[in-house]
Amino acid sequence: NKKSFFQHINNKKKIKETVGPLKREDGKEVTGNREKAELLNSFFASVFTQKETIAQPTKNITVKDRPEIKVKISKKIVREHLSDLDEHKSPGPDGLHPRVLKELAEVISEPLHHIFQKSWSTGELPEDWKRADVVLIFKKGKNRPRKL
């Protein structure tokens, strides 16, 4: 099979970029992957704290402002969306893993339904829903922050 042969050759030719050697505060060079990961982790943990948040301007749009918006969020819809969560994703800022939410869909769909309905009818979001974890993801030549 020509395609798989050339894919194999191309994969062998590619130079994989990695994070180069790093220097600790004491000047010692760190070259091991585990050591570099720990050093980067401690650096970013010291730079980014939970107290540093950027307030996002929000305009609350309510059903009163836009009467043509007629949305009814049912318990069934909430349960279906919870059941469709991808178990392989990371937990959000609340620390709840998608697998937990998925397995508890039957139990938590009703309280979440009430929260969603109230949020929709008032046009207000709970403050916790406005938070996100921002992490640096290393991509070949492009280090950009990502919201998780």
N, C-alpha and C positions, 0 to 999 in steps of 0.2 A: 504494500500500500504506500504510494508515493507521499500522500499527505502526511501520514503519521511519521514516515521517515524524515521528511523535511522539518516537521515540528520538533522531532527529537534533536536534529542537528542544530536548529535555531535555539532551542533551549540550552544546549551545551555551549553555544557561542556567546550567549548573553552574559554580561558582567552584572552580577547582582550587587547593588549599592547597599552599603551598611553604614551605620553610624561609626565615624572614625574614632580614634582614641580621644578620651576626655581627660581633663585635669581636675583633680579634687581641689578643695580650698587650700590644702597643705602643699599643693604643687605636684603631688605624685600623679603619674599618668595611669589611667585605668584603660585596659584593653579588653578584658573579658566581657562577654555579652551580659552576663548576670550582673556584674559590677556596674557596667554602664547603665543598665536598666534601673538599678537601685539608686545610682547617682542622679539620673534624670528624674526619677520619681521623687526623690527627696527635694530636688531643686524646684520642680513644678509645684509640689505640695507646699513649699515655703512661699512661693510667689503668689499662688492662687489660693485665697482663703474664702470661706463661705460668706464672710462679711462683705466682700467685694461684689456687689451686685449692681447691675445697670438697670435702672427703672425703665421699663418699656412704656411709652405713651400708649394708652388704650382709649378707644372711643367706644363706650358701651352703646350698643344698638339693641333696643328692646322691641318686643312685639308691639308695644304701644307706639313706638316711633315708625315702625314699618308693619302696619296691619296686614299687608298682603303676604307676609311671611307666616304661614300656618304650618308649624312643625309640631308633631306629637312624638315625643321620644317614649317608646314603649319599653317595658321590662324585657320583652322578647328580643327587641333589637339590641339592647344592652347585653343580654345574655349571649346572643349570637356573635356579637363583636368580641366579647371576652373569650368565647370558645374558639374564635379564629386567630387569637394572638399567636405570634411566632415564639415558640419556647426557646429558641436559640438566640434571641436578642438579649441585650443587657438590661438590667433593672434601671428604672429612672431615678431621679433625685430622691424619691420617697423610699428607695431601697427594695421595693416590691418587685420580685422577679415575675416576668410574664407567665411562667409555668404555674406559679402560685395563683395568679389572677385567673388563669385558664381553668385550673382545677376547682377553684372556688366560685366559678361563674354562677352556678345555681344559687348560691347563698348570698353573694354580694351584688347580684344584678338589681335587686329591689332597692337597697340603699343608694346605689349609684344612680339608679333611675331617678330617684327623688332629687339628688344633687344636680343631675343634668337638667331636669325640668325646671328647678328653681333658677339655675344659672341661665337657662334659655329665656325664661319669662322675665327675669330682672335685668338681663344683659350684663351681669357681673360674673367674673371668674374668681374662684378661690385663689388666694395669693400663691399657694403652693403650685398651682397649675401654670404659673407664669415663670417658674424656675426651670433651668436645664443644667445638666452637667456639661461643661465644655472641656474637651480633652484634645491634646495634640496627637494626631495620627500621622505617622511617618509614611509618606508616599514618595516614590521615586521623584526627587527634585521638587516636590511640592509639600511643604509642611504647612497645613492649614488647620485652624481649630475646627472642631466638629461638635455639634450639640448632640448629646445622647439623652 
